[in-house]
Amino acid sequence: MGELFKHLYSLEALFNRSLDEHAMIELSVGLHGSRYAREVVGIADQHRCKYAHVCQGGRIEQVWAYALHSVTIFNKVLWEVYFPQHFPDYKRYRAK
């Protein structure tokens, strides 16, 4: 989560805009990132674990946690896949 929000802060500065207070971008990033980690990078389930993530508003989601050494893969996926390909759709969805 910290890694995502560190990069999201930079992205918001680039666009000079921020997401609304009800946005739960971590769920969108998590879904796309998990699929990429499994299907493209080939990270097997035994190299990740699920935990209960508490979202804004108290909703609890079961999400994947990865080893710390995967952070470079996450950063690459975030900037080269998620932000250019999926963030515009997420932003349009939030605008509705």
Secondary structure, 3 states (H helix, E strand, C coil): CHHHHHHHHHHHHHHCCCCCCCCCHHHHHHHHHHHHHHHHHCCCHHHEEEEEEECHHHCEEEEEEECHHHHHHHHHHHHHHHHHHHHHHHHHHHHC
